[in-house]
Amino acid sequence: MIAEFRLPDLGEGLTEAEVVQWLVAPGDAVALNQTLAEVETAKAVVELPSPYEGTVSTLHAEAGETVAVGAPLIAFDVEGAEEASAAAAEPAAERAQPNLVGYGAAPTSSGRPARRQRRNRGAPAVVDTAVLEAAPHDATPSLAVDAVVERPRSTPPVRAHAKRLGVDLVLIAAEIGDRLITRSDVDAYAERIGARGGNEPLAATPAPSLFSAPSDDRERETRIPIRGVRKHTAAAMVQSAFTAPHVTVFHTVDVTATMELLARLREDREFSEQRIGPLAVVAKAVCLALGRAPGLNSRWDEAAGEIVQHHYVDLGIAAATDRGLIVPVIRDAEQLTLGGLSDAIKGLAATARAGKTSPAELAGGTFSISNIGVFGVDAGTPILPPGQSGILAVGAVRSQPWEYRGEIALRQLMTLSLSFDHRIVDGAEGAAFLKSVADLLEDPARAMLLT
């Protein structure tokens, strides 16, 4: 009988998800908890496990299509599926659907979870690369379809990059064998076959002349669907900007002492491998300063008519990724040492770059930091993440002339930009918090008095 699987709530009350790619096709036999597809929510790319053991009957959505939570996603032909069929007839809200993808689905069969069998496990498939290069693009896939039966191993950002270039990862896997496909593999293959989005061959473009009119056949605009992280970020920023009255204050700080401390730590054998950077010091200073500025670590509860003060710091660190801006969270950051914060920040960054940040790691956050200095920017007006009353933008460190002990000297300077919710934080508290952070960066030894 036919059993329908509807898109479950993937966490945090998200209402929809985009199908990034299907890993099964109609007619495929699937095992319980076998990965069916990769879907992108407003926060992360997650793998969707199968709640059934059976044969794929119908895919209700194409790759790139957005599906609402509770809508049919895939149908299975399941033997003895009377119970599954009855469950499929119930409204989505009443059925027990897997709520957190990482924990898999509720079993509907006595079968044990199993991985798909890999053909020719002893050695990777061998394909004549000369034939691949010479064959037209519409003919090449048939040479490798039978050789590579398991989906190519790669990360979500690499798959997205390959999709943009119009490169089929199956063809790359046929050449390099059973190893993780990297971004450089995709770029090398794309350059070799001349692939550009949609498998269009690259063409030599003549250099534009100052005295010649632009070509008539050039594209005048590009339309990009608003979805995934970009859609979520836009909605959140609009909600924040038009709900919380923002105030931003700026302060330029002499961080020479901090930079000298970091240089000494890099020379110290005990700390040299950690490679502690300025952002970790700023994060430590923020955690210490929040202890004396409760308003900056609070949220406005409109429904309850209350201001909720947090006695912990779940520190959000804004990260720019191929999928857009995300803000993963360091839980209980106030309890970490400087080295612990440094390790946590690097771990978040590595996970974000690999596209493996989970929805749980993006949830919550009581205060955030945005490191705009990595882009060579000095200052800006950061927008509050919804539910937070403060965010600090950290500018680039620059050597500039500065007044120091009554004389002009070349010092290391950094500009801090603090935005806060004026419903919760008044100007005096915001300025005092920013000054506390600045004092700790100007003289890191002050931290000894606060710990």
C-alpha positions, 0 to 999 in steps of 0.5 A, a space after each residue: 500500500 502507499 504511505 505518504 511522508 509529509 515534511 516534518 517540523 525540522 525545529 524552531 517552528 520553521 514553516 517550510 524548507 527547500 529541497 536541495 537534492 534528492 538522494 533517491 528516485 521513484 523505484 528505489 528500495 529504501 531502508 528505515 532511516 536511510 537519507 532521502 534528501 537534503 533540505 534547506 531550512 531558513 537556518 541550515 541544510 539538514 539530511 532527511 531520514 526515511 520513516 519507512 522501509 519500502 519502495 519509493 513511489 512518488 516524489 512530490 517536489 523537485 530539487 529547488 522547490 520549497 515545501 510547506 511543513 505538513 505538505 506531502 513530500 514523498 510517497 512509499 509503496 510499503 508492504 503491509 502498510 495499513 497502519 502507515 496508510 491510516 496515519 497518512 490520512 490524518 492531519 499533519 498536526 495530529 500525526 507523530 512526525 519526526 521533529 528533529 532530523 538528527 534523531 531519525 524517524 519513528 520506525 514503521 517496520 521491524 526491519 533494521 536500519 541498513 546502508 545502501 549497498 555499494 557496487 564494486 566496493 573493492 575499487 573505484 569506478 574507472 572512466 576514460 577521462 579522455 572520452 569524458 572531455 571529448 563527449 558533448 555534455 548531453 552525452 557524458 552522464 550516460 558514461 558514468 551512471 552505472 559506474 557510480 551508484 552511491 551519491 558522491 561524497 561532498 559537503 552542502 557548500 560544495 554541492 551548491 557551488 557545483 550546482 551554480 557551475 552546472 557541474 554533475 558531481 557524479 562525473 567528478 566522482 567517476 574520475 577521482 574515486 570514493 573520496 570527498 569531493 572538494 571545491 577545488 575538484 569542482 573548479 578544476 573540472 569546471 575549468 577543464 570542461 568549460 562549464 558555466 551554470 547549466 553546462 554552457 561552454 565558457 567563451 572568450 569575452 573580449 575586453 571592453 573598450 572605453 570607446 565601444 558600445 556594449 554588446 547587444 546580447 549581454 544580459 541586462 539583469 539576473 533574477 535570484 529566487 529569495 529563499 533559504 537563509 536569505 529569505 529568513 535573514 531578510 524577514 528577521 532583519 525587517 522584523 527587528 528594524 521595525 519592532 525594536 527602536 535601534 540606537 547605535 553608539 561608536 567608540 574608537 579604542 587603543 588596542 595596542 596592549 591587547 595586540 601585544 598580549 596576543 603576540 606574547 601568547 603566540 610565542 608561549 608554547 602553552 598557547 601557541 597552538 590555539 592561535 588566539 585572535 582579537 575576536 576572542 578577546 573581544 568576546 571575553 570582554 563582552 562576557 565580563 562587561 555584560 555582568 554589569 549591564 543586565 539590560 544588554 543581556 535581556 529580551 523584550 517579551 511583548 506578550 507577557 509585558 515583561 523584560 526578561 533578564 538572562 543570567 547567562 550569556 549565549 553569545 552569537 557570532 555572526 558568520 558569512 557563508 556561501 548560503 548567507 549570514 548565519 549567527 551560530 551561538 556559543 552556549 554559556 560563553 561567560 563560563 569559558 576561558 579566553 582559550 575556550 572562547 577562541 576554540 569555540 569561535 574557530 569551531 563555529 566558523 569551521 562548521 559554518 564553512 562546511 555547511 554543517 551548522 544545525 538549527 539547534 546551534 542557530 537558535 537562541 542567543 542573548 547577545 551577538 558580535 559581528 566581526 566586520 573587521 575581517 572585511 577591512 571595515 572600520 564601523 557600521 550600524 549592526 541590526 539586532 537579531 530578533 529577541 536580543 537587545 544588543 549587538 556589537 560590531 568589531 572593526 578592523 585593527 589599524 595602525 594610526 597616530 594617536 595621543 598616548 601619554 601626552 604625545 603623538 604615537 603610532 598605536 593599534 586602533 579599533 572602532 566598536 559599534 554597539 546597537 541596542 534596543 532603546 526600549 530596554 537600554 537607555 543611552 547611559 547604560 549603552 555607553 557604560 557597557 561600550 566603555 567597559 568593553 573598551 577599557 578591557 581591550 585597552 588594558 587586558 589586565 583589568 579582566 583580573 579584577 572582574 573574574 
